[in-house]
Amino acid sequence: MKNNNKGFTLIELIIVIVLLGILATIAAPRFIDVSRDAKIAALQGIEAQFVTTIDLVRAKARIEGLRPAAANPGGSQQTAYVIDFGFGSTEVDWRNLCPEARAESGDQLGMLDFINVSSDDITSRITNQYALIGYDVPSSGTPTNQGCYILYDSFGNPECTLQVVTDDC
């Protein structure tokens, strides 16, 4: 009788397992970097929305005759720095005509009301001066260089600023 057992020997199985392990150690870091790159690319897309919004609001403010002021007009004159968009209005900063991160006047449209983001992974934090949006946003205090988010500072003088923080993406 002829014994026709078909299968793999133990040595063949060990060789296959070792080869799969080598491939996994080489390929895994590349897949991890793809995730980081995807987060950074998403933040860059959101940054482009910020830039477009800033340009739009500043242009509308200038069309309405506003110019940056040397000092805070305060009081009732602060309401002159409210821009109406038809669907709502937002307040611009008197220093640079950039939309305030969180407006106190007008219909209170803040900077993030102009940004279109549809992801459950993205979080945000807003103060009157700062708008932070991204994957790893500091929960309180002054924004730092750690995390994975975009930092918008509406009170910049002479310009508002955008910073993409990617240290922890």
Secondary structure, 3 states (H helix, E strand, C coil): CCCCCCCCCHHHHHHHHHHHHHHHHHHHHHHHHHHHHHHHHHHHHHHHHHHHHHHHHHHHHHHCCCCCCCCCCCHHHHHHHEEECCCCEEEECCCCCCECCCCCCCCCCCHHHHCCCCCCCCEEEECCCEEEEEEECCCCCCCCCCCEEEEEECCCCCCCEEEEECCCC
